[in-house]
Amino acid sequence: MEMNCTIQIYNSSQINRAIRDCELIFVGSNGEELYSVRGEDKETMHKYGGGFKCDEIEVINIEPFTSKNIKLVVYIHDIDAMYKTKMVYL
């Protein structure tokens, strides 16, 4: 299953911030981690062979006192875990 989302991140500090190892964590009703997956940058989508591919997000740099919209595409392979999900964390 393909899931597209936009996440807005704000840097409230006076220095540049870098976010690495960005992944979505799907959590069940008991607080247990059901599934985690790294997001891919939807802005880098390119066609290959018979489909599309996006580049993996390595680092997100955010300047001081600014916000940034990150467009993600995530591919979910465990559909059962998706149905049990109550919360998603970044």
C-alpha positions as CSV (number, residue, x, y, z in Angstrom):
1,M,0.0,0.0,0.0
2,E,1.3,3.5,-0.8
3,M,0.6,6.3,1.6
4,N,1.3,10.0,0.8
5,C,1.5,12.6,3.5
6,T,2.9,16.1,4.2
7,I,4.6,16.8,7.4
8,Q,5.3,20.4,8.6
9,I,8.4,20.8,10.7
10,Y,9.3,24.1,12.6
11,N,12.7,25.1,13.9
12,S,12.3,27.4,16.9
13,S,16.0,27.6,17.7
14,Q,18.5,30.2,16.6
15,I,20.7,27.7,14.7
16,N,20.2,25.4,11.8
17,R,18.9,22.0,12.6
18,A,19.4,18.7,10.8
19,I,17.0,15.8,11.1
20,R,18.4,12.4,10.2
21,D,17.0,8.8,10.2
22,C,13.5,10.1,9.5
23,E,11.0,7.2,9.9
24,L,7.3,6.8,10.7
25,I,6.5,4.6,13.6
26,F,3.1,3.0,13.8
27,V,1.9,2.3,17.4
28,G,-0.9,0.1,18.6
29,S,-3.4,0.8,21.4
30,N,-1.1,-0.7,24.1
31,G,1.7,1.7,23.1
32,E,3.7,-1.1,21.4
33,E,5.5,-0.4,18.1
34,L,3.8,-2.4,15.3
35,Y,5.7,-1.2,12.3
36,S,8.3,1.4,11.3
37,V,9.2,2.5,7.8
38,R,11.5,5.2,6.4
39,G,9.8,7.9,4.3
40,E,10.8,8.7,0.7
41,D,10.9,12.2,-0.7
42,K,7.9,12.6,-3.0
43,E,9.6,15.7,-4.6
44,T,12.2,13.4,-6.1
45,M,9.8,11.0,-7.8
46,H,11.2,9.7,-11.1
47,K,10.0,7.0,-13.5
48,Y,11.9,3.9,-14.1
49,G,11.1,0.6,-15.9
50,G,7.4,0.0,-15.2
51,G,6.9,2.2,-12.2
52,F,8.0,5.2,-10.1
53,K,10.7,5.5,-7.5
54,C,11.5,8.3,-4.9
55,D,14.8,9.0,-3.2
56,E,15.2,8.1,0.4
57,I,15.3,11.0,2.8
58,E,18.8,11.2,4.2
59,V,18.8,14.6,6.0
60,I,16.3,17.4,6.4
61,N,18.0,20.8,7.0
62,I,15.8,23.5,8.6
63,E,17.0,27.1,9.0
64,P,16.4,29.0,12.2
65,F,12.8,30.2,12.9
66,T,11.4,28.7,9.7
67,S,9.1,25.8,8.9
68,K,9.4,23.3,6.1
69,N,6.8,21.1,4.5
70,I,8.1,17.6,3.7
71,K,6.1,15.6,1.2
72,L,6.6,11.9,2.0
73,V,5.6,8.7,0.3
74,V,5.6,5.6,2.4
75,Y,5.2,2.0,1.2
76,I,3.4,-0.2,3.7
77,H,3.8,-4.0,3.3
78,D,2.1,-5.1,6.6
79,I,-1.6,-4.3,6.1
80,D,-2.6,-6.1,9.3
81,A,-0.4,-3.8,11.4
82,M,-2.0,-0.8,9.7
83,Y,-5.4,-1.8,10.8
84,K,-4.2,-2.2,14.4
85,T,-2.5,1.3,14.4
86,K,-3.8,3.9,16.8
87,M,-1.0,6.5,16.5
88,V,1.8,7.4,14.1
89,Y,5.0,9.2,15.3
90,L,7.8,10.7,13.3
